[in-house]
């Protein structure tokens, strides 16, 4: 079976989205634990966006 570039792109988008949500929830949990939910949420979202970009760029560079 051939691997198509579109399949890799879709897979990387799914994985990136899951990483984003996972980082956001970990940040929220840490913020809740330390008593500042908003800071934890925004920290988790920032890390999630960075992780999503890394996954997407690695999929683009595999061509």
MOPE-V526561 format. One record per helix or strand of 3 or more residues. SS is the DSSP state (2 for helix, 1 for strand). FROM is the first residue (numbers start at 1). TO is the last residue. If there is no record, write none. Layout:
# MOPE-V526561
<<SS	FROM	TO> <SS	FROM	TO>>
This chain:
# MOPE-V526561
<<2	5	34> <2	37	61>>
